[in-house]
Every structure is written in C-alpha cells, then in structure tokens.
Amino acid sequence: MPLLVLFNKPYDVLSQFTDNSVPPRTTLAEFISLPGVYPAGRLDRDSEGLLLLTNCGDTQHRLSDPKHKAAKTYWVQLEGEISDDAIAQLEQGVSLKDGPCLPAVVQRIAPPTLWPRQPPVRYRAAIPTSWISLSITEGRNRQVRRMTAAVGYPTLRLVRWQIADWSLDELAPGEFKVIYL
C-alpha cells in the first residue's frame, strides 16, 4: 500500500539513510525504521523541518520533480531587518550564479514558536534578526539561503514548514507521521 511519511528532520541530520563518512554523521536511519521508504526530495543538513518520504515511485516523482511545481514553504530567520525592497526582489525572482529564480511568495512573519535548535542560532546584540515565510516551487541546491544572501540578508535558520498540502503541524524534531495514500 502506498504511503507517505511526514518527518520533522532535525538540524544536523542528513536526508539519507546511510553515510560513509568517518566518523559517520546522523542519518534518517536513526529516526525512521520503516522498510522500503525513501526521501521525496532533500533538505540540507543545516536545515530543519518537513521532509517527505514514500514507498511509491510515482508519489516520489510527483513531489520532487520541478515540472509538478509542488510549493515548498520555509520559515526563514534572517540576519537584519529585511527591507521592503529585498522582499520585492525575492517576489520578482532573483538571479543566482546558476540562473534566475522563479518569483517567490514572501511575507514578513512574527518570530514563530519553534523548538530550540541545537546548536543555537548565533546571537549578536547589535544585529537584529527578522523572519519571513518564503514559498518556492523550485528546489535548487541551497536555493533559499542563496536567494536571501543575494538580496543582502543571510539566512540564520531555515525551517521547511510545508510541502504542497502537508505541513509539520505538531510534529516535534525527530518525529514522523505515516499517511496511507
């Protein structure tokens, strides 16, 4: 039976089940023991939040292939108070070294109530931070981090909150929920 696993990937966890590094890094295998599931997309080691896994190739393809344009929403903590101009640039689509990005849906948000991150996000008393919600349909390597840096606001914390119709809701870091399709 096809299934979808919604997993809240903690910071510093690889989006794969094995790692050949010495010493080995933390992988999905330390949290998910369901046989036959694999990630539908990826989430960088230094990012947190929703990672979908499935045992169905068609589902994996629909979720991870850019042609299907599954929207991914991130909550992003930025260094500095983001300007209206920077938001407008993100909404128009910024240019990166590997080409232009599609327009993003961006809005300022209040600091969300999230779990503490280990290690904590660096804190500088003289430099404020701000939060945005940013939704994209692409999925390039480190795209959100590169987009915010391109408009002058480095990403301090990146939490993927939603993919298509699925969101983290009440899942704590390291927890998962199974949905039968």
Secondary structure, 3 states (H helix, E strand, C coil): CCEEEEEEECCCCCCCCCCCCCCCCCCHHHCCCCCCCEECCCCCCCCEEEEEEECCHHHHHHHHCHHHCCCEEEEEEEECCCCHHHHHHHHHCCEECCEECCCCEEEEECCCCCCCCCCCCCCCCCCCEEEEEEEECCCCCCHHHHHHHHCCCCEEEEEEEEECCEECCCCCCCCEEEEEC
